[in-house]
């Protein structure tokens, strides 16, 4: 387990969430879990994000945490082979 101060965690994940994809929200020290690795199951990835969401809710600014949740929702939707984005809907 890696340790760092609350302010460093807040800064790191704020940058990851705002500037990168949800899959880049991994440990700042060891970059685990390797979400793109074929050996990790989707259930393990979802459990990681579930626990990360709980941790980040008390650390991040509300608007950044909301963006994290939206990106997580979009990632989950894109895992569904039957899901299609509607070209008529504007976000």
N, C-alpha and C positions, 0 to 999 in steps of 0.2 A: 504494500500500500504506500502510495506517495502522499506527501503532505506539503501544503503550502497555505499561505494566509488567505483569508476570505477575499481581500481586495484583489489579489493575483488571480484567484479563481474567477471572480467577477469579470475582470478585464479580459482574461483569456477566452472565456466562453462568450462574452459579448462580441468580441471580434469574430470568433468562429461562427456564431449564429448570424451576425449581420453580413459578413463578407464571404462566407463559404457555404457548402452544403451541410445538411444535417449529419451526413456520414463523416464529416470532419470533426464532429464534437466528441473527440476521444481524449484520453489522458494526455495532458500537456508534456509529460515526462517520457512515457514509453509508447504513446500513440495506440494503446490498447483500448478497447478490443479492435481487432482487425476486421472491421465490418465488411470489407470487400472480399475477405478470405472465404473461399468456398467451404472450409471446414467448420465455420461457425453457422449454427442453425438460425433461422429467422426467429424462432422462439427466444434464443439467447440474445439476439439483437434487440428484440422488443423488451425483454426483461431489463437489459442495460438501459435503454431509453426511458423505461418506466421509472427506474431508480434515479436516473440522472434528472428527470423532470422534477421529482420530489426534492432533490438536492437544490436544483437551480431556482425553484420557485421562491425560496427564502433568501436568495442571494442577488438575483438579477433585478434590474428595473422591470416594472410590469410590462412595458411595451416590448422589451427584448424577450421576456419570457413568453409573451403572447406570440411573437414571431417564431420562437422555438417550437411552440405547440402547433402553429400553422404548418411549419416545415415538416414536422413529424407526421401530422395528418396527411399532408401531400405525399410523403414517402410511403405511408401505409396504403394510400389509395393506389399509388403507382405499382405496388406489389400485386394488385389484383389484375389478372390477365383480362378480365372482362370490363375493366374500368376504362373509359375514354373521356378525355377532356372535351367539353362542348365548346366549339369555336365561337358560338354566339354569346357566351357568358363573358362579361368583363369583370376583372377583379380589381 
